[in-house]
């Protein structure tokens, strides 16, 4: 599920749920209209439960496309699922975003995954 909100600086997109190859095309199609506006976009990833490489590749494509128009894609509030995959793929530095973990994820991590 995506929740897209217009801001003064561009758009905030809130992701929630599971994202795999089966949702990658749908995600891109939902984002296409805002990409065409060539504005800055932030993806809030705090509520992603699971994610696979096809969605990360979609993020990479979007980041490159926006950069061509001097716009940015910022990934914020990385869920543990996102961090785990980005670390396995060696892409944390490629995205070059500060890694901020939501308070809920930080609390869960401090409790050893138990809530």
C-alpha positions as CSV (number, residue, x, y, z in Angstrom):
1,X,0.0,0.0,0.0
2,X,1.2,3.5,-0.8
3,X,0.0,6.8,0.6
4,X,1.2,9.7,-1.5
5,X,1.1,13.2,0.0
6,X,2.0,16.5,-1.8
7,X,4.3,18.8,0.1
8,X,5.7,22.3,-0.5
9,X,9.0,20.6,-1.6
10,X,7.6,17.7,-3.6
11,X,6.1,14.5,-2.3
12,X,6.2,12.1,0.6
13,X,5.3,8.5,-0.1
14,X,4.5,6.2,2.7
15,X,5.0,2.5,2.1
16,X,3.2,-0.1,4.2
17,X,3.1,-3.9,3.9
18,X,4.9,-6.4,1.8
19,X,6.6,-5.5,-1.5
20,X,8.0,-8.0,-3.9
21,X,8.3,-8.6,-7.6
22,X,4.5,-8.9,-7.7
23,X,4.1,-5.3,-6.5
24,X,7.1,-3.7,-8.2
25,X,5.3,-2.8,-11.4
26,X,2.2,-1.6,-9.5
27,X,4.4,0.6,-7.3
28,X,6.1,2.2,-10.3
29,X,2.7,2.8,-12.0
30,X,1.4,4.5,-8.9
31,X,4.5,6.7,-8.7
32,X,4.7,7.5,-12.5
33,X,2.4,10.6,-12.3
34,X,4.5,12.2,-9.6
35,X,7.8,11.3,-11.3
36,X,6.6,13.1,-14.4
37,X,6.3,16.3,-12.3
38,X,10.1,16.2,-11.7
39,X,10.0,17.1,-8.0
40,X,11.8,15.9,-4.9
41,X,10.4,12.7,-3.3
42,X,10.8,11.1,0.1
43,X,10.0,7.4,0.6
44,X,9.0,6.6,4.2
45,X,9.9,2.9,4.6
46,X,9.0,2.5,8.3
47,X,6.0,0.2,7.7
48,X,7.5,-2.2,5.1
49,X,7.2,-5.7,6.5
50,X,9.1,-7.4,3.7
51,X,10.8,-6.3,0.4
52,X,12.7,-7.9,-2.4
53,X,15.4,-6.9,-4.8
54,X,12.9,-6.0,-7.6
55,X,11.5,-3.2,-5.5
56,X,15.0,-2.0,-4.5
57,X,15.8,-1.9,-8.2
58,X,12.7,0.2,-8.8
59,X,13.9,2.6,-6.1
60,X,17.3,2.8,-7.9
61,X,15.6,3.5,-11.2
62,X,13.5,6.3,-9.6
63,X,16.6,7.8,-7.9
64,X,18.5,7.9,-11.2
65,X,15.6,9.3,-13.1
66,X,15.0,12.1,-10.6
67,X,18.8,12.9,-10.5
68,X,18.7,13.6,-14.3
69,X,16.3,16.4,-13.5
70,X,18.2,17.8,-10.5
71,X,15.7,16.3,-8.1
72,X,16.3,13.9,-5.2
73,X,14.8,10.7,-3.9
74,X,15.3,10.3,-0.1
75,X,14.7,7.1,1.7
76,X,13.7,7.7,5.4
77,X,12.7,5.7,8.4
78,X,14.1,2.4,7.0
79,X,12.3,-0.7,8.4
80,X,14.5,-3.6,9.5
81,X,13.4,-5.5,6.4
82,X,14.7,-2.7,4.2
83,X,17.9,-2.3,6.1
84,X,18.6,-6.0,6.0
85,X,18.2,-6.3,2.3
86,X,20.1,-3.1,1.5
87,X,23.0,-4.3,3.6
88,X,23.0,-7.8,2.0
89,X,23.1,-6.1,-1.4
90,X,25.7,-3.5,-0.4
91,X,23.4,-0.6,-1.4
92,X,23.2,1.4,1.8
93,X,26.1,3.7,0.6
94,X,24.7,3.7,-3.0
95,X,21.5,5.4,-1.9
96,X,23.6,7.6,0.4
97,X,20.7,8.5,2.7
98,X,21.1,8.9,6.4
99,X,19.6,5.7,8.0
100,X,17.0,6.8,10.5
101,X,15.2,4.0,12.2
102,X,11.6,4.6,13.4
103,X,11.2,4.5,17.2
104,X,9.0,1.3,16.9
105,X,11.8,-0.5,15.0
106,X,14.5,0.8,17.5
107,X,12.4,-0.5,20.4
108,X,11.8,-3.8,18.8
109,X,15.6,-4.2,18.1
110,X,16.5,-3.3,21.7
111,X,14.2,-6.0,22.9
112,X,15.8,-8.6,20.6
113,X,12.9,-8.7,18.2
114,X,10.2,-9.3,20.9
115,X,7.4,-6.9,21.5
